[in-house]
Amino acid sequence: MEFVKTSTDIFGIEIMEPMTVATDLLVSAVCLYAFTKIKIVANTLPSIRLLKYYFLTLAVSTAYGGIIGHALQNVLSFGWKVPGWLLSMMAIAMIERAAILHAQPILRSGIGKFFAILNIIELIGLISVVLLTLNFFFVEAHAAYGLLAIVSSFELFIYIKTKNEGSRLLLIAVIISAIAATVHLMELSIHAWFNHLDLSHILMAMAAYVFYLGTIKIKGTY
C-alpha cells in the first residue's frame, strides 16, 4: 500500500498524521503508567531503578515524537525531530544498562564492567553519528542493537541460569518490539488511516506493558 500522509483540522490548525499522533501518545501513556507504578525504596535493585527511568524517558520521547515529529511537521522544520530521537536513544541505553546490571551478579568478573563501558561508548558514538547525518536509520540501528544484541542476550542468560520470570517476560517484550520494527521497516499498512507507523506503535505499546510486567517480576531473582 502506498504511504499517504493524512491530516485533519482542529480549531483551524492542521494536524498531520492524527492516528500516528494518537498511537504515539498511547505508547507514552503506557510508559507513564509503568513509571508511576514502579516504586523505588532503599533496597530496590539498580536494574529496576534504571528501568523506571527508561519508561519515563521513552514516555517523553514518544509524546514529543507524536506532537512535534508528526502532528506539527508542516509547521516545524525537520531539525525539531532530533531531540525526540536522542531521548529514545537514551531510553534504549538505559534498558541496556539495566539488563547488564541485572545479570552482573552471575557474570564472570569484569564482563559486566566491560559491557557497562561499551554501553556509554556506543551511546556517545551513535548520538554523534545521528547529529552529523540527521538520519533516523542510526536511531533504529541503535534500538535494534540495544534490544536484540544486549537486552535479549543478557536476559536469556539470566533465564537459563535462574528461570527468573522477569527475564522471561522481558524476552517476550523484546520479541514484540522486533515485530513492531519489522512492521515499520516493511511498511505493512492496513489502511491509509491505520498505516505501518500506527500498527508498529500499537505493538510498541504492548511491548512496553510487557516490559513493565517483567520489571515488577525481577525482584528476588537471586
N, C-alpha and C positions, 0 to 999 in steps of 0.2 A: 504494500500500500504506500502510495506517495505521501511523504510527510507534508502536511498542510498546517500552517500556524493559524490557530483560531484566536478569536478575540471577542470581547463583549464590552459594553459601555455601562459604567456605573457612575451616576451623578456627573455625566459629561466627561468622565475620564476613561480613556481606552485602556482596558486591562487585557494584556496579551496572555494567551495560553491559560485561561482560567482554571481548567481542570488540572493542569500541571501545577499551578499555584496551590490548588486545594490539596492535591496529593502530597506535595512538598510539606505543607502545613500539617498534614496527617502524620508524616514521619516525625516532624518536630514535636507534635503533641504526645506521641508515644514516648519519645525520648525524654520529654519534660516529666511525664508521668513516672518513668523509671528513675529519673534523677530525684524526684521528691520522695519516692518510696524507699530508696536505698538509704538506710540510716548509718551514720558514722558514729562509732563510740570508741573508747580508749583502745580496745583490743581488736578493732577492725583490721583485717588483713590489708596490706598495702595494695594488693591487686584489686580489692573491692573499692578502695578509695579512688584508684585511678579509673575504674570502670564507671563509678558515679559521675566523675567529671568528663569522661568520654561521652556519656549521654547528654550532659549539658552542652558541651562543645558542638556535638552533632545537631542538637536541637537548634542552636543559634545558627549554625551553618545552613541547615535545610530551610529554616524560615527566611534567612537572608537570601538564599538562592531562589526561593519561590517568589519573594516580593521584588527584590532588586534584579535578579538574573532573568526572571521570566515576566512577571506582571508589568514591570516598568521598562522593559528592554527597548521600547520605542522612544522613551524619554531620556534614559541614561546611556552614556557611552559604554562600550564593551569593557573598558577597564574596571568598571564598577563590579563586574562579576568576580574579580580576582580575590578580594577579601573573603568571600564565601568559599572559594576554592582552598585558600590557605587554612581556614578554620577546619574544613573537612580533612585536610592532611594532618593537622594537629590532632584531630579526633582519632584518626587511624593510628598515629604514633602512640597515643595513649593506650589504645586497646592492645597494640603490640607489646608495649611495656608491661601492661597488666598480665598478659599471658606469660611473659618471661618471668615476672616476679612470682606468679602462681606456681610455675614449675621449679623455681630456684631451689627449694628445699630438697628436691630429689634429683637435681642435676649434679654432675661431677664438678668439682671445684674449678672455678674460672670460666666455665661455659656461660653461666648466666651473666657474669660481668662482661664478657666479650660481646654477647648479643645486646646488652644494655647500651654499650658504647656504640655498636653498629647502628642501633636504633636512632641515636642522636645524629650520627654522621649521615645516615640515609635521609633523615628528615631535612636537615640543612641542605644537603646536596640537591634533593629533588625540589625543594622550595626555590632554590637558586635557579634551577632549570626552568621552572614554571614562570618565574618573574622575568627571565630572559626571553623566553619563547612565547609567553601568553598562550600556551597550548594546553587545552584541557586533557589531552591524551596522557600527559605525565601525571595528572591528578588521578586518573583512572588506573594507570600503571602502579602508582604508589598504593592505592587501595587494594588492588589485586595482589601485589606482593605482600602487603601487611596482613591481609586476611588469609590468603591461601598458603603463603610460604611460612609466615611466622605464627599467627594465631592458631591455625589448624594444626601445624606441626607440634607446637608445644602442648596444646590441649589434647591432642591424640596421644602424645607421650604420657601425659598425666593420666588419661583414661586407661591406657594399657596397664600402667603401673598401679593405679589406685581404684579403678572403676568408679571414679567420682561422677555423680550425676550432673554436677555443674559443668564439668568438661564435656560430657555427652551433649548437653543442651547447647553449649557454645559451638560445638562442631556442627550441630543441626542448623544453627543460625548462620554459620559460615556457608553452608550448602545453599540455604535460601538466598543469601547475598550473592552467591555465584550465579544462581538462576536469574536474579534481578539484573546482574551485569550482562548476562547473555541476552536477555530480552532487550536491553538498551543497545548493545553493540549490533545485534541483528535487526534492530528496528521492527520488532514484532508487534505490530499495532492491530487493535481490534476495530477501531473506528477513528475518524478524524478528531472526534471529541473524546476519545479514550485511546491515545496513542502509546507508543513504546515507553515514553517517559512516564506517563501516568501508571501504566502497568508495573514498570520497574519500581516506582515509588511505593505502590501498594505492597509489593514484595519486600521492599526495604523496611516498611513499617512492621510487617510480620517478623522480619529478621530482628529488628530492634526489640520487639517484645520477647522473642525467644532469647536474645542476648540478656535481657533483663531477668527472665526466669532462670537462666544459667548462673547469672551473678548472685542471685539470692540463694542458690544451692551450693555455692563454692565453700561456704563456711564449713569447717570441720573436715576439710579434705584429708588432712594427715592425722 
